[in-house]
Structure formats: structure tokens, C-alpha cells
Amino acid sequence: MKFVLPLFFLLQVSFAYSQCLKSIDFSSWRQQGNLTQGSWIISNNNRTITQTENLKTTFYVGQNEYINTNITGTIRVNDTDDDDYVGFVFGYNNPISTTDNHDYWLFAWKKGTQQDYVDGQYILINGGYSLIRVEGSFPENEIDKAIWTHTQDSRFTIVDKKWGNQYGWESYKEHTFQLKLTPSRVQIYIDGEVIFDVRDCFRSGKFGFFNYSQEAVEYSNFNYTVLSDFSAQNTCVNHDFSSIIDNPLCGESSNFASYEWNFGDGTVSTQKLPTHVYSKAGEYTVTLVVADAEGC
């Protein structure tokens, strides 16, 4: 990430970048939640996961926790008979194995809108995108009903949405997805288009894939790079340049193993939050390269 120091002052917020793109092997991932729902098959040298059954809520989750991360991959539904939910979870902490406790952010994507008869009345089940915060206890099959009907309560909050058949997934099309996640912001892209851009407080957690009542869903090409917001305060000649990487209001610290700052005037630093004094006015490009514990 780069920004320019004008004659006297600087103020800009952007992203730092990492030195690699890391591909993920799905062999260590595990099905979580109700294990009777869903059937997940790994193929393509552990680079593809396919969910094959038309059942209720099912998750397939990695073992690593992610924050300050840019995640990319593809979603493809090899089916024309159904039109239900696919998607992913992030900040995932529960359910691990079978438990009533749920704690994650859910990106749910439905192909088409339909009516369904629930609890004695017809209700509309909307096609399109939903970003949902799930946090609380859901006894028995309550989570299935909450996800299917999108009924909000203190445990199930629809943070943002884009509903309508024009936003639905397409059968037999390989859709790309991208998740940019920092402690204070999440951005979700589908096929290169920004779907959601939400500022909130996000904790680290696992990433995984999600299905509800949709078979033949293929998730593939999962990669990540590390990512971070950083900002710089106004600065003048012969005054300290300083930066902020973490959002103190969210209480989540950057998990990087190394920092490489280049201040654009021949000086560098490996500190997390360095200060620097520019002796001459001018334009300077400041670069930050970060790496996680795996060198990415």
C-alpha cells in the first residue's frame, strides 16, 4: 500500500499489502454443526469441496483463524432444479461439532424468491444477498428456521441485504467471491462487484462454507493474502510522522509477524507503529509490507 506526502501535510487511509498469495488445502477442514445435514466431498487434490445433498443448515470450516485477510475463491452450483442458499461464514467460533451455540457472520446467497408455508402462514423467502450476524443459542432446529425465513431477533441480525431475483446466483456459472476482512471493516465482492461494505467491529475467527437446502454446490480456488487498514496523521517538516494500524475502538490487534516500512526518503523500519521525521518538504511515497506467521 502506498500514499504520497505533500509539501507539508498528509492524511490518507488505505490497505497495506503482503508478499504472497497462499493457496489453501481443504484436507484439514471439518464439517461443523449438525453432522446429519450435508455431505461434503473433497476433490481436485484437496482444492475443491462439493456439498452434494439437499438438506438443512450445514457448515464446512477451516482450522485457522483469520483477520486482516483478503480471501478469494469460486462458487459454482451444478443444478437447475433448486434455488436455495449457498455462501460462507467468517469470524466463525461456534458451533464446533454439535452445539446449540452459534457465533459467526454469515453471507447467505439465494438464487430466487419464493413463497413458503411456515407456522400457518405464507411468507416470502427472498432471493439475493444477505449479510447476517448470528450470535446466541438456537435449540434443536431453530437455526434452520431463522436462516430459511430470515426472522430477526437478538440472536439473528440482518446487517445488510440486496434482495431480488436479479441478485441471485446462476446455475453452472463459476462465480468469484472476495472477502476483505479487518477489525473495523468487511467488504464482500461477487464477480468483481462490491456487494457489501460494512464498518463494524469484527473479531478473528475461522472461515468456512455454508449451504441450506441446496445440493451440487462446488467451492474451489480458495486463496488468501494478509491485509490491513492503516492511517497516517497530518505531519509537517521536522515533526514526527506516525501511523495507526489497529482500530482501538474494536479491541482487535493486528496478527502480523513482521512489518516492513519504507518512508520514501531512504529510511526504513520494522516496528509495528514507527515514527519518522522528514527533514525536507516534498512528496514521499510510504510503503508498508506485512507478513503473517506462515510468511504470507
C-alpha positions in Angstrom: 0.0 0.0 0.0 1.3 3.4 -0.9 0.4 7.0 -0.3 2.0 10.4 -1.0 3.3 13.0 1.4 2.5 16.5 0.0 4.5 19.7 0.8 3.5 19.9 4.4 0.6 17.6 5.3 -0.5 14.0 5.0 -3.8 12.3 5.8 -4.9 9.1 4.0 -6.4 5.7 4.9 -5.7 2.6 2.7 -4.6 -1.0 2.8 -1.2 -2.5 3.4 -0.2 -5.5 1.4 1.5 -8.8 1.8 4.2 -10.6 -0.2 2.4 -13.7 -1.3 -0.8 -15.4 -2.3 -1.4 -18.6 -0.3 -3.5 -21.5 -1.6 -5.5 -23.5 0.9 -5.6 -27.3 1.1 -9.1 -28.4 2.3 -8.0 -31.7 3.7 -7.8 -30.3 7.3 -11.3 -28.7 7.1 -14.2 -30.2 9.1 -18.0 -30.3 8.9 -19.4 -28.5 11.9 -22.9 -28.1 13.5 -25.5 -30.8 12.9 -23.4 -33.5 11.2 -26.6 -35.3 9.9 -27.1 -32.3 7.5 -24.9 -32.0 4.4 -22.4 -34.2 2.7 -19.1 -32.6 1.7 -16.7 -34.2 -0.8 -13.1 -33.1 -1.3 -11.6 -33.5 -4.8 -9.1 -31.9 -7.2 -6.0 -32.5 -5.0 -7.8 -31.1 -1.9 -8.5 -27.8 -3.8 -12.3 -28.3 -4.3 -15.2 -29.1 -1.9 -18.6 -30.1 -3.2 -21.7 -30.2 -1.0 -23.9 -32.9 -2.6 -27.2 -33.1 -0.5 -30.4 -31.1 -0.4 -30.7 -30.8 3.4 -30.7 -28.1 6.1 -28.0 -25.9 7.6 -24.5 -27.3 7.1 -21.0 -25.7 7.5 -17.6 -26.9 6.4 -15.0 -24.9 8.3 -11.2 -24.5 8.2 -9.0 -24.8 11.3 -7.2 -21.4 11.0 -8.5 -18.1 12.3 -8.4 -15.1 10.0 -8.4 -11.3 10.5 -6.6 -8.7 8.4 -7.2 -11.0 5.5 -8.1 -10.9 1.8 -9.8 -14.2 0.9 -10.8 -15.2 -2.7 -12.4 -18.2 -4.3 -15.1 -19.5 -6.5 -18.7 -20.8 -6.1 -20.5 -22.9 -8.7 -23.9 -24.6 -8.4 -24.2 -27.5 -10.8 -28.0 -27.8 -10.5 -31.1 -26.2 -12.2 -33.8 -27.8 -10.1 -33.4 -25.8 -6.9 -32.7 -22.2 -6.0 -31.7 -22.1 -2.3 -28.9 -20.9 -0.1 -25.1 -21.0 -0.7 -22.4 -18.9 0.8 -19.8 -18.7 3.5 -19.2 -17.8 7.2 -16.3 -15.8 8.7 -15.4 -14.8 12.2 -16.7 -18.4 13.0 -16.3 -19.6 16.6 -19.3 -21.8 17.1 -20.9 -24.4 16.5 -17.8 -26.6 16.8 -19.1 -30.1 16.5 -22.7 -30.3 17.7 -23.8 -27.5 20.0 -26.7 -25.1 20.3 -24.3 -22.0 20.5 -23.8 -20.1 17.3 -21.2 -17.3 16.8 -20.3 -16.2 13.3 -21.0 -13.8 10.4 -23.0 -15.3 7.6 -23.0 -14.4 3.9 -26.1 -16.1 2.5 -26.9 -16.1 -1.2 -30.2 -17.4 -2.7 -31.0 -17.8 -6.4 -34.7 -17.0 -6.4 -37.6 -15.6 -4.4 -40.4 -18.0 -3.4 -43.3 -18.3 -1.1 -43.3 -20.9 1.7 -45.9 -22.0 4.2 -44.4 -21.6 7.7 -46.2 -21.7 11.0 -49.6 -21.5 9.5 -49.0 -18.7 7.0 -47.4 -18.0 3.7 -44.2 -15.9 3.8 -41.8 -14.6 1.2 -38.3 -16.2 1.1 -36.2 -13.6 -0.8 -33.6 -14.3 -3.4 -30.4 -12.3 -3.4 -27.7 -11.5 -0.8 -27.8 -11.2 3.0 -25.1 -10.4 5.5 -26.2 -11.7 8.9 -24.7 -11.6 12.4 -25.5 -14.8 14.3 -24.7 -14.9 18.0 -26.7 -16.9 20.5 -28.2 -20.2 21.4 -30.5 -22.0 18.9 -32.1 -25.1 20.5 -32.9 -28.0 18.2 -33.8 -26.8 14.7 -34.3 -23.1 15.4 -31.2 -22.1 13.4 -32.7 -23.8 10.3 -35.9 -21.7 10.7 -34.0 -18.5 11.3 -31.8 -18.9 8.2 -34.7 -20.0 6.0 -37.2 -17.3 7.0 -34.6 -14.6 7.9 -36.6 -13.8 11.0 -34.7 -11.3 13.1 -34.3 -11.3 16.9 -31.4 -10.5 19.3 -29.6 -13.6 18.1 -30.0 -13.2 14.4 -29.5 -9.7 12.8 -29.6 -8.9 9.1 -26.8 -6.3 8.9 -27.2 -5.6 5.2 -29.1 -7.1 2.2 -29.7 -6.9 -1.5 -32.8 -8.8 -2.3 -34.4 -9.7 -5.6 -34.1 -12.3 -8.3 -31.7 -10.0 -10.2 -29.1 -10.7 -7.4 -29.4 -14.5 -7.4 -26.7 -16.9 -8.3 -26.7 -18.5 -11.8 -26.7 -22.3 -12.4 -23.5 -23.7 -13.9 -21.7 -20.4 -13.6 -18.4 -20.2 -11.7 -18.9 -17.1 -9.6 -15.9 -15.5 -8.0 -16.0 -14.2 -4.5 -13.7 -11.9 -2.4 -13.8 -11.1 1.3 -11.7 -8.3 2.7 -11.7 -8.5 6.5 -10.1 -6.2 9.0 -11.0 -5.5 12.7 -13.1 -2.5 11.6 -14.4 -3.3 8.1 -15.7 -6.0 5.9 -16.0 -5.8 2.1 -17.6 -8.6 0.1 -17.4 -8.8 -3.7 -19.1 -11.2 -6.2 -17.8 -11.4 -9.7 -15.8 -8.2 -9.1 -18.7 -6.1 -7.9 -19.0 -4.8 -4.3 -22.0 -6.3 -2.6 -21.5 -5.2 0.9 -19.1 -2.7 2.6 -19.8 -2.6 6.3 -17.9 -0.8 9.1 -18.3 -2.6 12.4 -16.1 -4.4 14.9 -15.0 -7.8 13.7 -13.2 -10.5 15.7 -10.8 -13.1 14.4 -12.4 -16.5 13.7 -12.5 -19.4 11.3 -13.7 -19.2 7.7 -15.9 -21.8 6.1 -18.6 -22.6 3.6 -22.4 -22.8 4.2 -25.3 -24.4 2.5 -29.0 -24.6 3.2 -31.4 -26.8 1.1 -29.1 -26.7 -1.9 -27.2 -29.6 -3.5 -24.4 -29.8 -6.0 -22.5 -26.7 -4.8 -18.8 -26.6 -5.6 -16.4 -24.3 -3.7 -12.9 -24.0 -5.2 -9.8 -21.9 -5.8 -9.5 -20.7 -2.1 -6.6 -18.3 -1.6 -5.7 -15.6 0.9 -3.3 -12.8 1.5 -2.8 -10.7 4.6 -4.4 -7.3 4.6 -4.5 -4.3 7.0 -6.0 -0.9 7.3 -3.5 1.8 8.2 -3.8 5.5 8.5 -1.4 8.3 9.0 -1.8 11.6 10.8 -1.1 15.1 9.5 2.6 15.8 9.6 4.9 18.7 9.0 8.6 19.1 8.2 10.7 18.2 11.3 7.7 16.7 13.1 7.1 13.0 13.7 5.2 11.0 11.1 3.1 8.4 12.9 0.6 5.7 11.8 -2.3 3.7 13.2 -2.8 0.1 12.1 -5.4 -1.2 14.6 -8.7 0.4 15.4 -8.6 1.0 19.1 -12.4 1.1 19.4 -12.7 -2.6 18.2 -10.1 -4.1 20.5 -8.7 -6.5 17.9 -5.0 -6.3 17.3 -3.2 -7.0 14.0 -1.8 -10.5 13.9 1.2 -9.9 11.6 4.5 -11.5 12.3 6.6 -8.8 10.5 6.3 -5.2 9.3 8.5 -3.5 6.7 8.0 0.2 6.4 9.7 2.3 3.7 9.3 6.0 4.2 10.3 7.0 0.7 13.3 9.1 1.8 15.9 6.2 2.1 14.9 5.2 5.6 13.0 2.1 6.7 11.6 0.5 9.9 10.5 -3.0 11.1 8.4 -1.6 14.0 4.7 -2.1 14.1 4.0 1.6 14.8 7.1 3.6 13.9 7.6 7.3 14.0 9.7 9.2 11.5 10.8 12.8 11.0 11.1 14.2 7.5 13.8 16.9 7.3 12.8 18.3 3.9 9.4 19.3 2.4 8.4 17.3 -0.6 6.4 14.3 -1.9 7.2 10.9 -0.3 5.7 7.5 -1.1 5.3 5.5 2.1 5.0 1.7 1.7 4.1 -1.0 4.3 4.6 -4.7 3.6 3.3 -7.1 6.2 3.6 -10.9 6.7 1.8 -13.4 8.9 3.3 -16.3 10.9 3.4 -18.5 7.7 5.4 -15.9 5.8 2.4 -14.7 3.7 
